[in-house]
Amino acid sequence: MIIDLRSDTLTKPTEGMLQAMWAAEIGDDVFGEDPTVNTLEEKLAGMFGMEAGLFCPSGTMTNQIAIRLHTGLQTEVICHKYSHIYLYEGGGIMSNSHASVKLLDGKYGKISPQDILDSINPDDVHAAETTLISLENTMNKGGGSIYTLEEIKPIKSICDQHGLKLHLDGARLFNALVETNESPKDWGAMFDTISICLSKGLGCPVGSVLLGTKAEIKRARKVRKSFGGGMRQAGFLAAAAIYALEHHVDRLKEDHTRARELGKMLEGHALISEVFPVMTNIVIAKLSGISPTDMLQKLEEKGIKAVKFGKDQIRFVTHLDFNDEMLERFGERIKDID
Ligand SMILES: *Cc1c(COP(=O)(O)O)cnc(C)c1O
């Protein structure tokens, strides 16, 4: 049995999800005529109390569209140095939006209101104009760490005072919300735009949704077209997403429980010096006396897959296709590695 913990994007549609996809009513979404896509966009926007949504092929696209909406020539985005938008989107901030980036540090991938305040450029001929703050929740490279709503409020008020836009890369926002029990509507009230991935923990084959105001989403639709992201009978994919929102949100807690157990199994291992606090479905282990490549090789020999995550770290992600039996096997196999 191969235990694949490289990412929560690896899941395959369940039987129920496939049936929902087969049964989808479809149309041409570029004409705005796919009823299932329209339903998905309205449903997610409604959940977060936001005006409108836009279904896109990937979370990279929803993030990059949001950045395009909120920036322009000679502007600057502030984000954490480990942000997905900066590290893992092919340098898109520059190539898609021609914006400059200011990278902040902070424990477990989170940035503080004071550091943000100190990083806003002055209204000065020498400086790029700061227009956007982008946050990530949960924070992938921070080990699936969570921002609480209370932590967002002071950041939101800085944005209001300085006329800045606030974007959330909420690829795994539902993972955070099931842990904190905070309401999606309270989160929706904090941000100008939110990107949510359906193809991660929620288990869909494809898709992300960008949420925002009607006016912003209208512009976003045009940007999506220019990025080549206008899809036709996308209702098959939207049907998977609607199914996931109805059946796969609460169960994210199971992934978190298994991730915590998995973290415990790694603690104290001779080749691991530290396991980041496990808050959601991501487990990051710092290695000691072995390179990530060699450790991954040892794991692979035992039928376990993970990924390199920095120069001395590896990452495991739990997901819909990782069950208790696999967790138990994981525990047995990891003991055999030395
Ligand atoms: C996966 C992910 C995305 C989007 O990735 P795609 O593969 O383009 O869908 C964005 N942000 C974070 C934090 C992610 O983990």
The ligand as an SDF file (V2000), in Angstrom:
LIG
                    3D

 15 15  0  0  0  0  0  0  0  0999 V2000
   -2.4930   25.0760   -3.6250 C   0  0  0  0  0  0  0  0  0  0  0  0
   -2.4150   26.4780   -3.2030 C   0  0  0  0  0  0  0  0  0  0  0  0
   -2.8110   27.5200   -4.0480 C   0  0  0  0  0  0  0  0  0  0  0  0
   -3.3150   27.3010   -5.4510 C   0  0  0  0  0  0  0  0  0  0  0  0
   -2.6860   26.3120   -6.1450 O   0  0  0  0  0  0  0  0  0  0  0  0
   -3.2120   25.7280   -7.5390 P   0  0  0  0  0  0  0  0  0  0  0  0
   -2.4400   24.4850   -7.6270 O   0  0  0  0  0  0  0  0  0  0  0  0
   -2.8860   26.7320   -8.5640 O   0  0  0  0  0  0  0  0  0  0  0  0
   -4.6890   25.5060   -7.4150 O   0  0  0  0  0  0  0  0  0  0  0  0
   -2.7590   28.7960   -3.5750 C   0  0  0  0  0  0  0  0  0  0  0  0
   -2.3420   29.0530   -2.3290 N   0  0  0  0  0  0  0  0  0  0  0  0
   -1.9590   28.0870   -1.4730 C   0  0  0  0  0  0  0  0  0  0  0  0
   -1.5400   28.4420   -0.1010 C   0  0  0  0  0  0  0  0  0  0  0  0
   -1.9860   26.7640   -1.8890 C   0  0  0  0  0  0  0  0  0  0  0  0
   -1.5930   25.8110   -1.0410 O   0  0  0  0  0  0  0  0  0  0  0  0
  1  2  1  0
  2  3  1  0
  2 14  2  0
  3  4  1  0
  3 10  2  0
  4  5  1  0
  5  6  1  0
  6  7  2  0
  6  8  1  0
  6  9  1  0
 10 11  1  0
 11 12  2  0
 12 13  1  0
 12 14  1  0
 14 15  1  0
M  END
$$$$
